[in-house]
């Protein structure tokens, strides 16, 4: 059985929230990452799993995928699972602490914006393992789980630059932190591989779920000339995709296959099976093999990261070009290596398809 708690539960029954402001922006210097390769030789230990979500589990995007991770864990590993949704910045530390106090020994913080709260709380509960999804925090009992967003957005950048008539494309997300920076960078690199002079504009609404803010931001980007919008939002995603359709431009789905939301606008979706990734780390935890490091899953995990169904505007020829580039990434003919650009740490593309 999966239990559910809402924000009010913590405000009423939780202990006083930990003091100090929670920094929203994640550190831009990621620790070394590793792929996940659990073994079956260690003794299985019982785990009680909880996840803290910034939005609602019915958003058909990020939060619903996170909740799906609990379902996968329950099915594959058993044990008690629970969640809390709609946790804002001020309540992050208390939500994490409450689950730890109640004996949950594997707690997921579902978003890079939780990094500071995770580090704050983990030191107080050394027997609990915390996993920041999309985060970069690490420690004795802290791991971070990342999808290599840059790889998927690179492929989408190729599509965007090929189909853009204005040669202006846009990236729209809820917040700016490491994962969104990586995704934006991939979009830029992919687009520039087609047209080095293409313009890429970014905008962050400050809220993953506010549909009004998302619509306003999308309309502003379109008014500035963008005719392709790559969005990463949660509950607000559908509004942006529909706005793109209404304005006669193209857009990309994110996290789940969102072609059906606006078939005339959506070119494809960067599908990220966060649920399977979350379950993968839980399997490590059950084998006592979860370590305090960053776990990164890319296109080599073909069931976890891939492009969704294509819209009718993406020709079979363009699909073949995308596949050629994907194969080159998998064969390491195209790699994304750490570099500096404009005095800032980033990733640069090496090689060609």
C-alpha positions as CSV (number, residue, x, y, z in Angstrom):
1,X,0.0,0.0,0.0
2,X,1.3,3.5,-0.9
3,X,0.4,6.1,1.6
4,X,-0.1,9.8,0.8
5,X,0.4,12.9,2.8
6,X,-0.2,16.5,1.8
7,X,1.5,19.7,2.7
8,X,-0.9,20.5,5.4
9,X,0.0,17.3,7.2
10,X,3.5,18.5,7.7
11,X,2.5,21.9,8.7
12,X,0.1,20.5,11.4
13,X,1.9,17.4,12.7
14,X,5.5,17.9,11.8
15,X,8.0,19.4,14.2
16,X,9.1,22.9,13.7
17,X,10.7,23.5,10.4
18,X,14.5,23.8,10.3
19,X,15.6,27.4,10.2
20,X,17.8,29.0,7.6
21,X,17.0,29.7,4.0
22,X,17.1,27.0,1.4
23,X,19.1,27.9,-1.6
24,X,17.1,27.1,-4.7
25,X,19.9,27.0,-7.3
26,X,22.1,23.9,-7.4
27,X,25.8,24.1,-7.5
28,X,27.1,24.1,-11.0
29,X,30.1,21.9,-10.4
30,X,28.9,18.3,-10.6
31,X,30.9,15.5,-8.8
32,X,32.1,12.6,-11.0
33,X,29.2,10.5,-12.2
34,X,28.7,6.8,-12.8
35,X,26.3,4.5,-14.6
36,X,24.2,2.1,-12.6
37,X,25.1,-1.5,-12.6
38,X,23.6,-3.4,-9.6
39,X,24.7,-6.9,-8.8
40,X,22.6,-9.7,-7.5
41,X,25.2,-11.1,-5.1
42,X,24.7,-8.9,-2.0
43,X,22.1,-9.7,0.7
44,X,18.8,-8.0,0.2
45,X,17.7,-5.6,2.9
46,X,14.2,-4.4,3.5
47,X,13.7,-0.8,2.5
48,X,11.0,1.7,3.4
49,X,10.8,4.3,0.6
50,X,9.4,7.8,0.5
51,X,9.4,10.5,-2.1
52,X,9.0,14.3,-1.7
53,X,7.4,15.9,-4.7
54,X,7.3,19.6,-5.7
55,X,4.1,19.2,-7.7
56,X,1.1,16.9,-8.0
57,X,1.1,13.2,-9.1
58,X,-1.5,13.9,-11.8
59,X,0.6,16.4,-13.8
60,X,1.3,13.8,-16.6
61,X,5.0,14.9,-16.4
62,X,7.8,15.1,-13.8
63,X,5.8,14.5,-10.6
64,X,3.7,11.7,-12.0
65,X,6.8,10.0,-13.2
66,X,8.4,10.3,-9.8
67,X,5.3,8.8,-8.2
68,X,5.5,6.0,-10.7
69,X,8.9,5.2,-9.3
70,X,7.2,4.2,-6.0
71,X,4.9,1.8,-8.0
72,X,8.0,0.2,-9.6
73,X,9.7,-0.2,-6.2
74,X,6.6,-1.7,-4.6
75,X,6.2,-4.1,-7.5
76,X,9.8,-5.2,-7.7
77,X,11.1,-4.9,-4.2
78,X,8.0,-4.7,-1.9
79,X,8.2,-2.8,1.4
80,X,6.3,0.2,2.5
81,X,6.2,3.2,0.2
82,X,4.7,6.7,0.7
83,X,4.8,10.2,-0.8
84,X,4.0,13.8,-0.2
85,X,3.1,16.3,-3.0
86,X,3.1,20.0,-3.6
87,X,6.1,20.7,-1.3
88,X,7.5,24.2,-1.8
89,X,10.9,25.6,-0.9
90,X,10.0,26.6,2.7
91,X,8.8,23.1,3.5
92,X,11.5,20.9,1.8
93,X,13.6,20.3,4.9
94,X,10.7,19.5,7.2
95,X,9.2,17.0,4.7
96,X,12.4,15.2,4.3
97,X,13.0,15.2,8.1
98,X,9.5,13.9,8.9
99,X,10.0,10.8,6.7
100,X,13.4,10.1,8.3
101,X,12.0,10.4,11.8
102,X,9.3,7.9,10.9
103,X,11.8,5.3,9.9
104,X,11.9,5.6,6.1
105,X,15.4,4.6,5.2
106,X,15.4,5.6,1.5
107,X,14.1,9.0,0.7
108,X,13.9,10.6,-2.7
109,X,13.9,14.4,-3.1
110,X,12.3,14.9,-6.6
111,X,14.1,17.8,-8.2
112,X,17.4,19.6,-8.3
113,X,15.9,22.4,-6.3
114,X,16.0,20.1,-3.2
115,X,19.8,19.9,-3.1
116,X,20.4,22.4,-0.3
117,X,17.6,20.8,1.8
118,X,19.0,17.3,1.3
119,X,22.4,18.3,2.5
120,X,20.9,20.1,5.4
121,X,18.8,17.2,6.6
122,X,21.1,14.2,5.7
123,X,23.7,15.1,8.3
124,X,21.0,14.8,11.0
125,X,19.9,11.3,9.9
126,X,23.0,9.2,9.1
127,X,21.1,6.0,9.0
128,X,18.8,7.2,6.2
129,X,19.9,7.4,2.5
130,X,18.7,10.4,0.6
131,X,18.6,10.6,-3.2
132,X,18.3,13.9,-5.0
133,X,16.6,13.3,-8.4
134,X,18.2,15.7,-10.9
135,X,20.5,16.9,-8.2
136,X,24.3,17.1,-7.8
137,X,24.6,16.7,-4.0
138,X,26.7,13.8,-2.6
139,X,27.8,12.7,0.8
140,X,28.1,9.6,3.0
141,X,24.3,9.1,2.8
142,X,23.5,11.2,-0.2
143,X,23.3,10.2,-3.8
144,X,22.1,12.1,-6.8
145,X,20.3,10.5,-9.8
146,X,20.6,12.3,-13.1
147,X,19.3,11.6,-16.6
148,X,21.7,12.9,-19.2
149,X,19.3,15.5,-20.4
150,X,21.9,16.9,-22.7
151,X,22.0,13.9,-24.9
152,X,18.3,13.9,-25.7
153,X,18.1,17.7,-26.1
154,X,21.0,17.5,-28.5
155,X,19.0,15.3,-30.8
156,X,16.0,17.6,-30.4
157,X,18.2,20.5,-31.3
158,X,19.0,18.9,-34.6
159,X,15.3,18.6,-35.4
160,X,14.6,22.2,-34.2
161,X,17.3,23.8,-36.3
162,X,16.3,21.8,-39.4
163,X,12.6,22.8,-39.2
164,X,12.9,26.4,-37.9
165,X,12.2,29.0,-40.5
166,X,13.0,32.0,-38.4
167,X,16.3,30.5,-37.2
168,X,15.2,31.4,-33.7
169,X,14.4,28.6,-31.2
170,X,13.6,28.9,-27.5
171,X,14.0,26.9,-24.3
172,X,11.4,27.3,-21.5
173,X,11.6,25.7,-18.1
174,X,10.5,26.2,-14.5
175,X,13.8,26.9,-12.8
176,X,17.4,27.3,-13.7
177,X,19.7,24.7,-12.1
178,X,22.2,22.1,-13.2
179,X,19.8,19.8,-15.0
180,X,18.0,22.6,-17.0
181,X,21.4,24.1,-17.8
182,X,22.5,20.8,-19.2
183,X,19.3,20.4,-21.2
184,X,19.6,23.9,-22.6
185,X,23.2,23.3,-23.5
186,X,22.3,20.1,-25.4
187,X,19.6,22.0,-27.4
188,X,22.2,24.7,-28.3
189,X,24.8,22.2,-29.4
190,X,22.4,20.1,-31.4
191,X,21.0,23.2,-33.2
192,X,24.4,24.6,-33.9
193,X,25.5,21.3,-35.5
194,X,23.0,22.1,-38.2
195,X,23.3,25.9,-38.2
196,X,26.1,27.6,-36.3
197,X,24.4,30.9,-36.5
198,X,21.0,29.8,-35.1
199,X,19.7,31.8,-32.1
200,X,18.6,30.0,-28.9
201,X,16.8,32.0,-26.2
202,X,16.0,30.7,-22.8
203,X,13.4,31.7,-20.2
204,X,12.5,30.4,-16.7
205,X,9.1,31.0,-15.2
206,X,10.1,30.3,-11.6
207,X,7.2,27.9,-11.3
208,X,6.9,24.4,-12.9
209,X,3.1,24.3,-12.5
210,X,1.7,27.8,-13.1
211,X,0.0,27.7,-16.4
212,X,-0.6,31.4,-16.6
213,X,3.1,32.2,-16.2
214,X,4.0,29.5,-18.7
215,X,1.6,30.8,-21.3
216,X,2.8,34.4,-20.8
217,X,6.4,33.3,-21.2
218,X,5.7,31.2,-24.3
219,X,3.8,34.0,-26.0
220,X,6.7,36.4,-25.2
221,X,9.2,34.0,-26.8
222,X,7.0,33.5,-29.8
223,X,6.5,37.2,-30.2
224,X,10.3,37.6,-30.2
225,X,10.5,35.3,-33.2
226,X,10.9,31.8,-31.9
227,X,9.1,29.3,-34.1
228,X,10.2,26.2,-32.1
229,X,9.9,26.0,-28.3
230,X,11.6,23.2,-26.2
231,X,9.8,23.2,-22.9
232,X,10.4,21.4,-19.6
233,X,7.5,22.1,-17.3
234,X,5.2,19.9,-15.2
235,X,1.5,20.8,-14.8
236,X,2.1,23.8,-17.1
237,X,3.5,21.8,-20.0
238,X,0.1,21.2,-21.7
239,X,-0.6,25.0,-21.8
240,X,2.7,25.7,-23.5
241,X,2.2,22.9,-26.1
242,X,-1.3,24.1,-26.8
243,X,-0.1,27.7,-27.1
244,X,2.4,26.6,-29.7
245,X,-0.3,24.9,-31.6
246,X,-2.6,27.9,-31.5
247,X,0.3,30.1,-32.7
248,X,1.2,27.8,-35.5
249,X,4.7,27.0,-34.3
250,X,6.5,23.8,-33.2
251,X,7.3,22.5,-29.7
252,X,8.8,19.5,-27.9
253,X,7.3,17.3,-25.2
254,X,9.3,16.4,-22.1
255,X,9.5,13.6,-19.6
256,X,6.6,11.7,-21.0
257,X,5.5,11.3,-24.6
258,X,3.3,14.4,-25.1
259,X,2.5,14.2,-28.8
260,X,-1.2,13.6,-28.1
261,X,-1.5,16.9,-26.2
262,X,-0.9,19.0,-29.3
263,X,-0.3,16.7,-32.3
264,X,0.1,19.6,-34.8
265,X,2.8,21.3,-32.7
266,X,4.8,18.6,-31.0
267,X,7.7,17.3,-33.1
268,X,8.7,14.6,-30.6
269,X,9.3,14.3,-26.8
270,X,12.4,13.8,-24.7
271,X,11.0,10.8,-22.8
272,X,12.7,10.2,-19.4
273,X,11.5,7.2,-17.6
274,X,12.3,8.6,-14.2
275,X,10.2,5.9,-12.6
276,X,12.5,3.2,-13.9
277,X,15.6,5.2,-12.9
278,X,14.3,5.7,-9.4
279,X,13.5,1.9,-9.1
280,X,17.0,1.1,-10.4
281,X,18.7,3.0,-7.5
282,X,16.3,1.4,-5.0
283,X,17.5,-2.0,-6.2
284,X,21.0,-0.9,-5.4
285,X,19.9,0.2,-2.0
286,X,18.2,-3.2,-1.4
287,X,21.6,-4.8,-2.2
288,X,23.5,-2.4,0.2
289,X,25.3,-1.1,-2.9
290,X,23.9,2.5,-3.1
291,X,26.9,4.9,-2.7
292,X,27.3,8.6,-2.1
293,X,27.9,9.6,-5.7
294,X,26.1,10.9,-8.8
295,X,24.5,8.2,-10.9
296,X,24.0,9.3,-14.5
297,X,21.8,7.4,-17.0
298,X,21.9,8.3,-20.7
299,X,20.8,7.0,-24.1
300,X,22.6,3.7,-23.4
301,X,19.7,3.0,-21.1
302,X,17.3,2.7,-24.0
303,X,14.3,2.0,-21.8
304,X,14.9,5.1,-19.6
305,X,16.0,7.9,-22.0
306,X,14.7,8.0,-25.6
307,X,12.8,10.2,-28.1
308,X,9.0,9.6,-28.2
309,X,6.7,9.4,-31.2
310,X,7.4,11.8,-34.0
311,X,4.9,14.4,-35.3
312,X,4.0,14.5,-39.0
313,X,6.4,17.5,-39.6
314,X,9.4,15.3,-38.9
315,X,10.2,13.6,-42.2
316,X,11.6,10.1,-42.4
317,X,14.8,11.6,-43.8
318,X,15.1,13.8,-40.7
319,X,14.3,10.9,-38.4
320,X,17.2,9.0,-40.1
321,X,19.5,11.9,-39.4
322,X,18.5,11.8,-35.8
323,X,19.1,8.1,-35.6
324,X,22.5,8.5,-37.2
325,X,23.5,11.0,-34.5
326,X,22.0,8.8,-31.7
327,X,24.1,5.9,-32.9
328,X,27.2,8.0,-33.0
329,X,26.6,9.1,-29.4
330,X,26.2,5.4,-28.4
331,X,29.3,4.5,-30.3
332,X,31.2,7.4,-28.7
333,X,31.9,8.9,-32.1
334,X,30.1,12.0,-30.6
335,X,31.0,12.8,-27.1
336,X,30.2,15.6,-24.7
337,X,33.2,16.7,-22.7
338,X,33.8,19.2,-19.9
339,X,35.1,22.5,-21.2
340,X,34.9,26.2,-20.6
341,X,33.1,28.7,-22.7
342,X,32.8,32.4,-21.8
343,X,34.7,31.7,-18.6
344,X,32.1,29.2,-17.4
345,X,32.2,25.4,-17.0
346,X,30.0,23.6,-19.5
347,X,30.1,20.7,-21.9
348,X,31.3,20.8,-25.5
349,X,30.6,18.4,-28.3
350,X,33.5,16.4,-29.9
351,X,33.3,14.4,-33.1
352,X,30.6,14.0,-35.7
353,X,28.2,11.5,-37.0
